[in-house]
Structure formats: C-alpha cells, structure tokens
C-alpha cells in the first residue's frame, strides 16, 4: 500500500480506500455485518487506513458496522462520511441546511461510536439552502473538533469553485477532497475537474473505479445481468442510475474492456486490478474507493496496489477510453496554447 497527502493538506491516506456502501444493506447484493467486519480488519491489516461510508448507506447500518469494527484502532483510521440525502421524515430531514447538517453529524457520531469524523463530505449540491449557510455549518463543526477535514461530492465545477471562493473570503475551512465517479469508462470529470482539483489543492477520491463492476470482465455484450449475487451493482440499478446497464452496454465500453483485458493478460493480472491501477496512476487522484462485496473481491482489488503501469500501457488504455471532443475544450487545446519562453528575456 502506498500513501498520499489528501489534496493540499497534511492528512495522509492510503491510495486505496475501502468503500462500505453495501455493508449491512437490506438487498441481494449486501455484505452481512460479520463478513463486513472481517473485510474491514483485513483492509487495515494490509496497510489501508482510509474507510469511506455515508449516513444513508444501508440506512445508517454501514456507519454502525464501521464504527464497531474500528473501535480498537480508531486513531489509525481516516473515517469519511457524508451528509445531504434524506435521513428521516419531514422537510428538514434532508439537504445542506445548518439544521440538517448538525443533526446528521450528531447521529453519525453516535453510529460510528467516535468523538470525531476525520473527513465529512457534502454528498450532493443542495439547490434550496444558501451555500454560505452550509459552508459556515461545516466550518463550525471543524472549529468544534467534531470534524477535522471537509470534502465535496457531486457538485458541478462552478458550484465547487464558488464554494472555494466563499471559504477563501470568509476564512472558513476549505475542501481538501472531491469524491466523483471516475473510471476508464466514465472519464467525464476530466473536462473540468482534473484541472480544478489540481490547481485548487483538492484530492480526488474516485468512486466506482470498475464502473459498477463492468470492468471486472464478468459481463457479456448484449446480455443484461439479472442476478445480484453474480452481477452485483449493475443488476440492481434502475434505468436512471449512474451505473445502469444501458449506460454500460455500449460499443465504446466493450472496446475499453477489451483493452483492459489485453493489458491484464500481458501482466498476469485481472481486469479489475488493471482498471484500479490506471486510476492510481492519475496525478489528481489521492485515494481510490474499492466497492467490494466479498473478501475474495477485496483480495483481488488489493492486488492493484502493487501494479505500476508503464507509460505504454497507460497510453493504450487512455486511447481506448478517450473522451469525445467537446467545445470549448477542443478549441482551447487547439488554439489557446501560449509559450512564455517565446517572449524572450
């Protein structure tokens, strides 16, 4: 396991992060509490120190499982959780209002059996609450010692930049981490967020590095998976979901998987390991979330920690998964370059 500063901060995290979304979930894809606890302990024993959960995962049971599993090792673990989505009935049981943030954090602290949250994310943009209200509440939690660092997820680029500007002007705690969907088959954030995060000191912590399991190589073109035990997340997702089958079953994605498989065979690795290794190699990425369901999947994913792709391998994967050209990005790249050295002394 390797370690990186999380964004422009002194917080050091393992470059693999254990995601716990389905731990304790009431579904066919769930990881039962006992197995989830064993997975957490194995991840820590392998050198991982970064565990990600959220107050809505498995209706709060994910936080409970994580909290109980790390009681004897709390100080060595960087625990990330999130707030934004509904956690009860009534209009104030969701969003990024001061009311909901404070209530949700107190509930998360109880479930996690801890006095502090290492990293608290805004889980999604809230179109109702004024942004300065949300940011001030986050800053107050940092000042109180209940939260140590803050992060952002599922904001647009302009929304994130506006938040950073408000924090700079007011002297509030600043985002150090950004959690976004990012993989070889979902590179959309490269249009805006890679430059933004690099220049503003935000470490990316990508979720769904395997595209909901697609890059594991267990699917067949045109055959939609239906068994959650075998097919995992894609089989459970509705048509509107980010990882829905119709968003994965495209010619481009099968071409990407073919390229991943070729590198994997040459390396004597699995497709999943190569897909995760590609993300580890991205300069803007601090820690990659592993969305494992079983101990076997964890062991396979941990193998990615020892794979450093060559430039040639990265180029092959980059080319196979290249994004479509879009305006104004293509225009800026083609016509907007300037060479300061050309001006002379």
C-alpha positions in Angstrom: 0.0 0.0 0.0 1.2 3.5 -0.8 0.2 6.7 0.9 -0.6 10.2 -0.4 -1.5 13.6 1.1 -5.2 14.1 0.7 -5.3 17.2 -1.6 -3.4 20.2 -0.2 -3.4 19.0 3.4 -1.3 17.2 5.8 -3.8 14.3 6.1 -2.1 11.1 4.7 -4.3 8.4 3.3 -3.7 5.0 1.7 -4.0 5.2 -2.1 -6.8 2.5 -1.8 -9.8 3.4 0.3 -12.4 0.8 1.5 -15.9 1.8 0.4 -18.7 0.4 2.6 -21.9 1.4 0.8 -23.5 -2.1 0.8 -22.3 -3.2 4.2 -25.4 -4.2 6.1 -27.7 -3.3 3.2 -31.1 -5.0 3.0 -30.7 -6.3 -0.5 -29.4 -9.3 -2.5 -26.0 -7.6 -3.0 -25.4 -6.9 0.7 -22.4 -7.8 2.7 -23.5 -9.2 6.1 -22.1 -7.5 9.2 -19.8 -10.3 10.2 -18.2 -10.6 6.8 -18.1 -6.8 6.5 -16.2 -6.6 9.8 -13.7 -9.2 8.6 -13.2 -7.2 5.4 -12.5 -4.0 7.3 -9.9 -5.8 9.5 -8.2 -7.4 6.5 -8.1 -4.0 4.8 -6.4 -2.4 7.8 -4.0 -5.2 8.2 -3.0 -4.8 4.6 -1.9 -1.2 5.3 -5.1 0.6 4.3 -6.1 3.5 6.6 -8.9 5.2 4.7 -12.5 4.0 5.1 -15.5 5.6 3.4 -19.1 5.5 4.4 -22.2 7.7 4.4 -25.1 8.3 6.7 -27.5 7.0 4.1 -25.6 3.8 3.3 -27.8 0.8 4.3 -30.0 3.3 6.3 -27.1 4.0 8.7 -26.1 0.4 9.3 -22.9 0.9 7.3 -21.7 3.6 9.8 -22.6 1.3 12.7 -20.6 -1.6 11.2 -17.6 0.6 10.5 -17.7 2.2 14.0 -17.9 -1.2 15.8 -15.1 -2.7 13.6 -12.5 0.0 14.2 -13.1 0.7 18.0 -9.7 -0.8 19.0 -7.9 1.0 16.1 -9.8 4.3 15.8 -6.8 6.6 15.9 -5.1 4.9 12.9 -8.1 5.1 10.7 -9.2 8.0 8.5 -13.0 7.8 8.5 -15.0 9.6 5.9 -18.8 10.0 5.9 -21.3 12.3 4.2 -24.4 14.4 4.7 -27.1 15.6 2.3 -29.7 13.0 1.5 -32.9 12.2 3.5 -32.4 10.7 7.0 -36.0 10.7 8.2 -39.4 12.2 7.6 -40.1 15.9 7.2 -38.8 18.8 5.2 -35.8 19.4 7.5 -34.5 15.8 7.4 -32.5 16.3 4.2 -30.4 18.9 2.4 -27.5 21.0 3.5 -29.2 23.4 5.9 -27.5 24.1 9.2 -30.3 22.3 10.9 -29.9 19.0 9.0 -26.1 19.1 8.9 -25.8 19.5 12.7 -28.4 16.8 13.4 -27.0 14.4 10.9 -23.4 14.7 12.1 -24.5 14.1 15.7 -26.3 11.0 14.6 -23.3 9.8 12.5 -21.0 10.3 15.6 -23.3 8.0 17.6 -23.4 5.4 14.9 -19.7 5.5 14.4 -19.1 5.4 18.2 -16.5 8.2 17.9 -15.9 11.7 19.0 -14.8 13.0 15.6 -15.2 12.5 11.9 -11.9 12.7 10.0 -13.5 13.8 6.7 -17.0 15.0 6.1 -18.4 15.3 2.6 -21.2 17.4 1.2 -22.8 14.4 -0.6 -24.5 16.5 -3.3 -25.4 20.1 -4.2 -28.5 21.5 -2.4 -30.4 23.9 -4.6 -32.5 25.2 -1.7 -30.0 26.1 1.0 -27.8 29.1 0.6 -24.2 27.9 0.1 -22.8 30.1 2.7 -25.1 28.6 5.3 -23.8 25.1 4.5 -20.2 26.1 4.5 -20.5 28.1 7.8 -22.0 25.0 9.4 -19.2 22.8 8.2 -16.6 25.4 9.4 -18.3 25.4 12.9 -18.0 21.6 13.1 -14.3 21.9 12.3 -13.9 24.6 14.9 -15.7 22.4 17.5 -13.5 19.5 16.7 -16.3 17.2 15.6 -15.0 17.2 12.1 -11.3 17.5 11.1 -11.4 18.0 7.3 -14.2 18.6 4.7 -14.9 17.3 1.2 -17.3 17.7 -1.6 -19.1 15.3 -3.9 -21.5 15.6 -6.9 -21.1 19.4 -7.3 -20.7 21.0 -10.7 -17.4 22.7 -11.3 -18.8 26.2 -11.0 -20.6 25.2 -7.7 -17.3 23.9 -6.3 -15.4 26.9 -7.4 -18.0 29.2 -5.8 -17.7 27.3 -2.6 -14.0 27.6 -2.6 -14.3 31.4 -3.2 -16.6 31.8 -0.3 -14.3 29.9 2.0 -11.3 31.9 0.9 -13.1 35.2 1.5 -14.6 34.2 4.9 -11.6 32.3 6.2 -13.6 29.1 6.6 -12.4 25.5 6.4 -11.7 24.6 2.8 -12.5 21.4 0.9 -9.5 19.1 0.6 -11.2 16.1 -1.1 -13.5 15.6 -4.0 -15.5 12.4 -4.5 -16.7 11.8 -8.0 -17.4 8.9 -10.3 -14.3 8.2 -12.3 -13.1 5.2 -14.2 -11.8 4.1 -17.6 -15.4 4.0 -18.8 -16.5 7.2 -17.1 -13.9 10.0 -17.6 -16.3 12.9 -17.9 -14.8 14.8 -14.9 -11.6 15.2 -16.9 -13.3 18.1 -18.9 -13.3 20.4 -15.9 -12.4 18.7 -12.6 -8.9 17.4 -13.0 -7.5 20.9 -13.6 -9.8 22.4 -11.0 -8.7 19.9 -8.3 -5.0 20.1 -9.2 -4.9 23.9 -9.1 -7.1 24.3 -6.0 -5.5 21.5 -3.9 -8.3 19.0 -3.9 -7.5 15.4 -3.8 -9.8 13.2 -5.9 -11.2 10.1 -4.2 -12.9 8.3 -7.2 -15.9 6.1 -6.6 -17.0 3.2 -8.9 -13.5 2.6 -10.3 -14.8 -0.5 -12.0 -17.9 1.1 -13.4 -20.2 -0.7 -11.1 -18.4 -4.0 -11.8 -18.4 -3.6 -15.6 -14.6 -3.5 -15.7 -14.3 -6.7 -13.8 -14.9 -8.6 -17.1 -17.8 -10.7 -15.9 -20.4 -9.4 -18.4 -21.2 -10.3 -21.9 -22.2 -7.8 -24.7 -26.0 -7.6 -25.0 -26.8 -9.9 -22.1 -28.2 -7.8 -19.3 -27.3 -9.2 -15.8 -30.2 -10.1 -13.5 -28.7 -12.0 -10.6 -27.4 -9.6 -7.9 -25.3 -12.4 -6.4 -23.4 -12.8 -9.6 -23.7 -9.5 -11.3 -23.6 -7.1 -8.4 -24.5 -3.4 -8.6 -25.4 -3.2 -12.3 -28.1 -5.8 -11.9 -29.7 -3.8 -9.0 -29.7 -0.4 -10.7 -32.8 1.2 -12.2 -32.7 2.9 -15.6 -32.0 6.4 -14.1 -28.9 5.2 -12.1 -25.4 6.2 -13.0 -24.4 2.6 -13.3 -27.5 1.3 -15.1 -26.9 -1.4 -17.7 -27.9 0.8 -20.7 -25.1 3.2 -19.7 -22.6 0.4 -19.6 -23.7 -1.7 -22.6 -22.1 0.5 -25.4 -19.7 -0.3 -28.1 -17.1 2.1 -26.7 -17.3 0.5 -23.3 -16.8 -3.0 -24.7 -13.7 -1.7 -26.6 -12.3 -0.2 -23.4 -12.8 -3.6 -21.6 -11.0 -5.3 -24.5 -8.0 -3.0 -24.0 -8.1 -3.6 -20.2 -8.2 -7.4 -20.8 -5.2 -7.3 -23.2 -3.1 -5.4 -20.6 -4.3 -7.7 -17.9 -3.3 -10.9 -19.8 0.1 -9.5 -20.6 0.6 -8.6 -16.9 -0.8 -11.8 -15.5 -3.3 -9.6 -13.6 -7.1 -9.3 -13.5 -9.1 -6.7 -15.4 -10.2 -5.2 -12.1 -6.6 -4.8 -11.0 -5.6 -3.0 -14.2 -8.6 -0.7 -14.0 -7.7 0.3 -10.5 -4.0 0.7 -11.3 -4.9 3.1 -14.1 -6.7 5.3 -11.6 -3.9 5.1 -9.1 -1.6 6.5 -11.8 -3.6 9.7 -12.3 -1.8 12.7 -10.7 -5.0 14.2 -9.3 -6.1 11.0 -7.5 -5.3 10.7 -3.8 -7.2 7.5 -2.9 -9.3 5.1 -5.0 -12.5 3.7 -3.4 -12.9 -0.1 -3.5 -16.6 -1.1 -3.6 -16.1 -4.7 -2.6 -18.8 -7.1 -1.5 -16.8 -10.2 -0.5 -13.4 -11.0 1.0 -12.4 -12.5 -2.4 -13.1 -9.2 -4.2 -11.1 -7.3 -1.6 -8.1 -9.6 -2.0 -8.3 -9.2 -5.8 -8.6 -5.4 -5.5 -5.7 -5.1 -3.1 -3.5 -6.7 -5.8 -3.8 -3.4 -7.7 -1.6 -1.7 -5.0 1.5 -3.4 -6.4 0.8 -2.7 -10.1 2.5 0.4 -11.6 1.6 0.7 -15.3 4.2 1.6 -17.8 3.7 4.7 -20.0 3.0 2.5 -22.9 0.2 0.6 -21.0 -1.3 3.8 -19.8 -1.3 5.2 -23.3 -3.1 2.2 -24.7 -5.8 2.5 -22.0 -6.0 6.3 -22.5 -6.5 5.9 -26.2 -9.2 3.2 -25.9 -11.2 5.2 -23.4 -10.6 8.7 -24.9 -13.4 11.2 -24.4 -15.3 12.7 -27.3 -14.1 16.1 -28.4 -16.3 18.9 -26.9 -16.3 22.7 -27.3 -14.7 24.7 -25.8 -12.2 22.2 -24.6 -11.0 21.1 -28.1 -10.9 24.8 -29.2 -8.8 25.8 -26.2 -6.4 22.9 -26.7 -6.0 23.6 -30.4 -5.7 27.4 -30.4 -5.3 28.6 -26.8 -1.7 27.5 -26.1 0.9 30.1 -25.2 4.7 29.7 -24.8 6.1 32.2 -22.3 9.6 31.3 -23.4 8.8 32.7 -26.9 8.8 36.2 -25.5 12.5 36.0 -24.7 14.2 37.9 -21.8 
